[in-house]
Amino acid sequence: MNHVLLFVYILLMSAGTGGAVALGLLHYRLRTPITRAFLVANIGLFISLLLVLVSMYLESVPRDATAVPFQYSQLRTILGLVLGVVVYGSVAWALVHLDGVHRGLVLGTAVVAIAAMGMQTTLFMIGEIGLALRTAPAYMYTISACLLVFGIVLIRHGGTAQTPTMAWFLVRLGYLNAVFAVASAVVYTLLERIPGLQQIDLSLDFLYYIVWSVLSIAAFVRYITRPAALIQDDEIHAAFISSYGITPREVEVIRLISQGLSNQEIADRLHLSFATVRTHVYNVFKKTGAGSRVDLLRLVSGFRE
């Protein structure tokens, strides 16, 4: 049965890779602190689940075939703590950038979750396995409570994100966190109290990750199917302006570039010096990462929201 679960979890992780790629593409186009933070959290979760798969594999083969000069279980425990700090810290960093969020609540929740993970890690590392097992219920319920808080914050404030796509994504991710928090607490309670269920090696984390990945892919599809940023009358979408920090003067320069004007012609039109216009163009290229005017216009016209 363990081999079957291992195979299923590998399939889930393989499918979930598409979600990480989709989230990475969203960050590449939107360039916001929120997308960056959730991308880091997603990668951290992916690596932590990958460590679980490696551990399951090592435990499934004969012990003499896994003779290694270090205790991989201890290494996994330490790496798990590090990745947990990355995941919870990144999510908290993203949430504090939402309008109306109580930063003390978010940061406090992240600290509680990390402290709980640190305590369990310490108990395992110093050999207090019995105490770690006795405190496991409190640890699991604490983590579930922290996830529930994050979920509620996302549901209430995710709609204030800078772009419609991220608002759509964050609210649904909030519902995922809330449902997962309650479901994990219920499942853990059943596993502890019903005889025989303890033998089931079930991890909801993989299901959580695959749903997160599906939401990421759906958000990216929603993003690329929205109207382009450059619309009628040469107006540039506000999301493009805010995502790259484009100034009002730079907006005017981009608009004139889209009309095919040279730097000198732009300078004459805006009553500026040639050097000033050249500086504005350079700053726009630097902010957007465009290598040419064609790249810039392709980026502007392809930016969707």
Backbone torsions as a table, in degrees:
resi	resn	phi	psi	omega
1	MET	NA	-37.4	179.6
2	ASN	-62.1	-37.4	179.1
3	HIS	-66.8	-36.0	177.7
4	VAL	-65.9	-45.2	178.1
5	LEU	-62.5	-40.8	179.1
6	LEU	-60.4	-43.1	179.3
7	PHE	-64.8	-41.9	179.4
8	VAL	-63.3	-43.8	-179.7
9	TYR	-64.9	-36.0	176.6
10	ILE	-63.6	-41.8	177.4
11	LEU	-62.5	-41.6	179.3
12	LEU	-63.8	-41.8	179.4
13	MET	-65.7	-38.4	179.3
14	SER	-63.8	-43.0	178.6
15	ALA	-67.9	-35.3	-178.5
16	GLY	-68.9	-19.0	178.3
17	THR	-59.3	-35.2	178.3
18	GLY	-60.8	-34.4	178.1
19	GLY	-66.2	-40.9	178.1
20	ALA	-63.6	-40.1	178.5
21	VAL	-64.8	-44.0	179.5
22	ALA	-61.1	-42.7	178.8
23	LEU	-66.3	-35.9	176.8
24	GLY	-64.8	-39.4	177.9
25	LEU	-67.5	-37.0	176.9
26	LEU	-62.4	-43.6	179.2
27	HIS	-65.5	-37.9	179.9
28	TYR	-60.5	-35.4	-178.2
29	ARG	-88.2	-37.0	-174.7
30	LEU	-89.9	-34.4	176.0
31	ARG	54.2	50.2	178.4
32	THR	-112.4	156.5	176.5
33	PRO	-59.4	-32.2	-178.4
34	ILE	-68.5	-46.0	179.3
35	THR	-64.9	-37.6	178.5
36	ARG	-63.2	-45.8	-177.5
37	ALA	-64.7	-42.5	-179.5
38	PHE	-71.7	-29.1	175.2
39	LEU	-65.9	-43.7	177.6
40	VAL	-62.6	-43.0	178.7
41	ALA	-62.3	-41.3	179.6
42	ASN	-63.0	-44.0	178.8
43	ILE	-64.4	-41.1	178.3
44	GLY	-62.1	-41.7	178.0
45	LEU	-65.7	-40.3	178.8
46	PHE	-60.0	-46.4	-178.5
47	ILE	-66.0	-39.9	-180.0
48	SER	-64.1	-39.8	177.0
49	LEU	-70.3	-32.3	175.8
50	LEU	-63.9	-37.6	176.1
51	LEU	-63.1	-36.7	177.1
52	VAL	-62.6	-42.7	178.7
53	LEU	-62.8	-42.5	178.6
54	VAL	-61.9	-43.1	179.4
55	SER	-63.7	-42.3	178.5
56	MET	-61.5	-40.0	179.7
57	TYR	-65.3	-46.5	-178.7
58	LEU	-62.8	-32.4	179.2
59	GLU	-79.7	-15.3	-177.0
60	SER	-90.5	-15.2	-179.7
61	VAL	-97.9	160.6	179.1
62	PRO	-53.9	140.7	-174.7
63	ARG	-61.2	-36.7	-178.5
64	ASP	-67.9	-18.1	178.4
65	ALA	-85.8	-7.2	-178.2
66	THR	-113.3	21.3	-179.6
67	ALA	-65.7	116.4	-179.3
68	VAL	-132.4	155.2	-176.3
69	PRO	-76.9	9.7	177.7
70	PHE	-145.1	161.4	179.0
71	GLN	-84.8	101.8	-176.2
72	TYR	-65.6	-26.9	179.3
73	SER	-66.6	-39.2	177.6
74	GLN	-68.2	-40.4	178.6
75	LEU	-62.8	-42.5	178.6
76	ARG	-63.0	-38.2	179.9
77	THR	-63.5	-43.9	179.7
78	ILE	-66.3	-46.2	179.1
79	LEU	-63.9	-35.3	177.7
80	GLY	-61.6	-39.5	177.8
81	LEU	-65.9	-44.9	179.9
82	VAL	-60.2	-46.0	-179.9
83	LEU	-66.9	-34.2	176.4
84	GLY	-62.8	-40.7	176.3
85	VAL	-62.0	-41.1	179.5
86	VAL	-63.2	-46.5	-176.7
87	VAL	-65.7	-53.7	-178.0
88	TYR	-67.7	-37.1	177.9
89	GLY	-65.7	-40.1	180.0
90	SER	-67.5	-42.7	178.6
91	VAL	-62.8	-43.7	178.9
92	ALA	-62.0	-40.9	178.7
93	TRP	-61.5	-39.0	178.6
94	ALA	-67.9	-42.4	-175.5
95	LEU	-66.4	-34.6	-178.2
96	VAL	-70.1	-11.4	177.3
97	HIS	-89.1	-1.5	177.7
98	LEU	-86.5	144.4	-179.2
99	ASP	-67.4	136.4	174.1
100	GLY	82.5	1.3	-178.0
101	VAL	-77.5	137.5	174.8
102	HIS	-79.6	103.6	-173.6
103	ARG	-62.5	-36.2	179.4
104	GLY	-61.8	-40.4	179.1
105	LEU	-64.4	-46.0	-178.1
106	VAL	-64.7	-50.6	-178.5
107	LEU	-65.9	-38.0	177.2
108	GLY	-63.3	-40.7	177.8
109	THR	-62.6	-43.1	178.5
110	ALA	-63.0	-40.6	179.4
111	VAL	-63.7	-42.4	179.1
112	VAL	-61.8	-45.3	-179.6
113	ALA	-62.7	-45.0	-179.2
114	ILE	-66.7	-39.2	178.8
115	ALA	-64.1	-40.7	178.0
116	ALA	-62.8	-43.3	177.4
117	MET	-63.8	-41.3	179.9
118	GLY	-63.6	-38.7	179.8
119	MET	-65.4	-45.3	178.9
120	GLN	-64.2	-40.5	179.0
121	THR	-62.3	-42.7	179.7
122	THR	-62.1	-42.4	-179.9
123	LEU	-62.2	-41.6	178.7
124	PHE	-68.0	-39.1	-176.5
125	MET	-69.2	-34.0	-178.8
126	ILE	-89.7	3.6	175.4
127	GLY	87.6	8.1	178.5
128	GLU	-85.0	63.3	-175.8
129	ILE	-65.1	-41.9	-179.2
130	GLY	-61.0	-45.3	178.7
131	LEU	-65.4	-38.1	178.4
132	ALA	-62.0	-39.9	179.2
133	LEU	-69.1	-36.6	179.7
134	ARG	-69.5	-31.4	-179.7
135	THR	-91.6	-1.9	-178.6
136	ALA	-57.6	-42.2	178.9
137	PRO	-59.3	-45.7	179.1
138	ALA	-61.7	-38.5	178.5
139	TYR	-63.5	-47.3	-178.0
140	MET	-63.1	-43.3	-179.6
141	TYR	-69.0	-32.2	176.8
142	THR	-65.2	-45.4	178.4
143	ILE	-62.9	-41.7	179.0
144	SER	-62.1	-40.6	179.1
145	ALA	-64.1	-40.4	178.8
146	CYS	-64.9	-41.3	177.5
147	LEU	-64.1	-37.0	178.6
148	LEU	-64.4	-41.2	177.7
149	VAL	-62.2	-46.6	178.0
150	PHE	-59.6	-40.9	179.8
151	GLY	-62.5	-44.1	-179.6
152	ILE	-64.6	-41.2	178.3
153	VAL	-61.2	-43.1	179.6
154	LEU	-65.5	-40.2	179.6
155	ILE	-64.4	-41.8	-175.9
156	ARG	-79.0	-33.7	-172.6
157	HIS	-119.8	-6.2	-179.0
158	GLY	-61.3	-28.0	179.8
159	GLY	-68.4	-9.5	179.6
160	THR	-90.5	5.1	180.0
161	ALA	-57.8	159.7	-170.8
162	GLN	-65.4	-30.5	-177.9
163	THR	-123.5	152.0	179.5
164	PRO	-58.5	-38.2	-179.1
165	THR	-63.9	-45.5	179.7
166	MET	-67.9	-34.9	175.6
167	ALA	-61.5	-44.7	177.7
168	TRP	-60.3	-45.7	-177.4
169	PHE	-66.7	-45.0	-174.6
170	LEU	-67.7	-39.7	179.0
171	VAL	-62.0	-44.5	179.8
172	ARG	-69.8	-33.0	174.4
173	LEU	-66.4	-32.4	175.7
174	GLY	-63.2	-44.3	177.1
175	TYR	-63.3	-38.5	177.6
176	LEU	-60.7	-45.6	179.8
177	ASN	-63.2	-42.3	-179.1
178	ALA	-64.7	-46.3	179.7
179	VAL	-64.9	-43.0	-179.4
180	PHE	-64.4	-39.0	179.9
181	ALA	-60.8	-46.6	-179.8
182	VAL	-68.9	-44.5	-177.9
183	ALA	-63.3	-42.3	-179.4
184	SER	-64.8	-38.2	178.1
185	ALA	-65.3	-41.7	179.7
186	VAL	-65.9	-47.1	-179.6
187	VAL	-61.9	-42.4	179.8
188	TYR	-63.5	-39.9	178.3
189	THR	-62.3	-43.6	179.6
190	LEU	-64.8	-41.3	179.3
191	LEU	-63.3	-32.1	-178.6
192	GLU	-80.1	-31.7	-169.9
193	ARG	-103.1	-18.9	-178.9
194	ILE	-102.5	118.1	-178.8
195	PRO	-59.1	139.1	177.5
196	GLY	96.3	-28.6	-178.2
197	LEU	-73.5	-18.3	-179.9
198	GLN	-63.9	-20.5	-178.9
199	GLN	-77.5	-12.1	-178.5
200	ILE	-81.6	116.7	-179.5
201	ASP	-88.5	76.6	-174.5
202	LEU	-107.7	130.7	177.9
203	SER	-123.9	116.0	177.7
204	LEU	-76.7	-13.2	-178.1
205	ASP	-60.1	-36.6	-179.6
206	PHE	-68.3	-39.4	176.8
207	LEU	-65.8	-39.7	177.3
208	TYR	-59.6	-44.6	-178.0
209	TYR	-65.8	-39.8	-177.9
210	ILE	-68.3	-36.3	177.3
211	VAL	-67.5	-41.7	175.4
212	TRP	-57.2	-42.7	-179.5
213	SER	-64.4	-41.5	178.3
214	VAL	-62.0	-41.7	177.5
215	LEU	-63.3	-39.1	179.0
216	SER	-63.9	-43.8	179.5
217	ILE	-65.1	-42.9	179.6
218	ALA	-62.9	-38.2	178.7
219	ALA	-65.2	-40.4	179.8
220	PHE	-67.5	-40.8	177.0
221	VAL	-62.6	-41.4	177.7
222	ARG	-62.0	-39.2	-178.8
223	TYR	-64.1	-47.9	-175.1
224	ILE	-76.1	-12.3	179.2
225	THR	-98.6	0.9	177.6
226	ARG	-81.8	160.8	-179.6
227	PRO	-58.1	149.9	-179.5
228	ALA	-68.1	160.2	-175.6
229	ALA	-73.0	-36.0	-179.0
230	LEU	-86.0	107.3	-173.7
231	ILE	-112.2	-166.5	-175.7
232	GLN	-60.4	155.5	-179.0
233	ASP	64.7	21.3	177.3
234	ASP	59.9	26.5	177.8
235	GLU	-82.4	136.0	-178.8
236	ILE	-100.4	133.9	-175.4
237	HIS	-60.7	140.8	-177.5
238	ALA	-61.6	-30.6	-179.0
239	ALA	-65.5	-36.3	176.6
240	PHE	-63.9	-43.5	-178.5
241	ILE	-62.5	-46.0	-177.1
242	SER	-73.1	-34.4	-177.4
243	SER	-65.6	-35.8	-177.3
244	TYR	-105.9	1.8	178.5
245	GLY	66.6	40.5	-178.4
246	ILE	-78.2	130.7	-179.7
247	THR	-80.8	161.6	178.2
248	PRO	-55.9	-40.0	179.0
249	ARG	-66.1	-39.1	178.5
250	GLU	-66.5	-32.3	174.9
251	VAL	-61.1	-44.3	178.4
252	GLU	-61.5	-40.2	-179.6
253	VAL	-65.4	-44.3	179.7
254	ILE	-62.3	-41.9	-179.9
255	ARG	-61.1	-40.7	179.5
256	LEU	-73.8	-32.3	174.3
257	ILE	-61.8	-40.7	180.0
258	SER	-64.3	-20.2	177.9
259	GLN	-88.3	0.2	176.8
260	GLY	88.4	12.9	-178.4
261	LEU	-78.9	146.2	175.6
262	SER	-81.4	172.8	179.3
263	ASN	-60.2	-41.2	-179.9
264	GLN	-66.0	-41.1	178.9
265	GLU	-66.0	-37.1	176.6
266	ILE	-65.4	-41.8	178.6
267	ALA	-60.4	-43.0	179.0
268	ASP	-65.7	-40.2	-178.0
269	ARG	-67.1	-39.9	-176.4
270	LEU	-94.6	1.1	-179.2
271	HIS	58.5	45.9	178.0
272	LEU	-120.7	166.5	175.7
273	SER	-78.2	157.6	178.9
274	PHE	-60.2	-41.0	-179.1
275	ALA	-62.7	-38.5	-179.9
276	THR	-65.6	-44.2	178.8
277	VAL	-63.5	-42.9	178.7
278	ARG	-59.3	-38.2	177.7
279	THR	-65.4	-42.5	178.3
280	HIS	-61.5	-43.3	-179.9
281	VAL	-63.8	-43.0	178.7
282	TYR	-60.4	-44.0	-179.8
283	ASN	-63.7	-38.2	178.6
284	VAL	-64.9	-44.9	178.8
285	PHE	-60.7	-40.9	-178.3
286	LYS	-66.8	-41.5	-179.3
287	LYS	-67.7	-40.9	-174.7
288	THR	-91.5	-16.6	-177.0
289	GLY	80.0	9.7	179.8
290	ALA	-71.7	142.9	-180.0
291	GLY	-99.4	-9.8	-179.0
292	SER	-159.4	173.7	177.8
293	ARG	-65.8	-36.1	178.0
294	VAL	-63.8	-44.0	177.5
295	ASP	-61.1	-41.8	-179.4
296	LEU	-62.5	-47.5	-178.5
297	LEU	-67.6	-34.7	176.4
298	ARG	-64.8	-39.5	178.9
299	LEU	-66.4	-44.9	-179.7
300	VAL	-63.1	-48.3	-176.0
301	SER	-72.6	-22.5	179.4
302	GLY	-93.5	-7.9	-178.9
303	PHE	-74.9	122.8	-172.8
304	ARG	-113.0	87.3	172.0
305	GLU	112.8	NA	NA
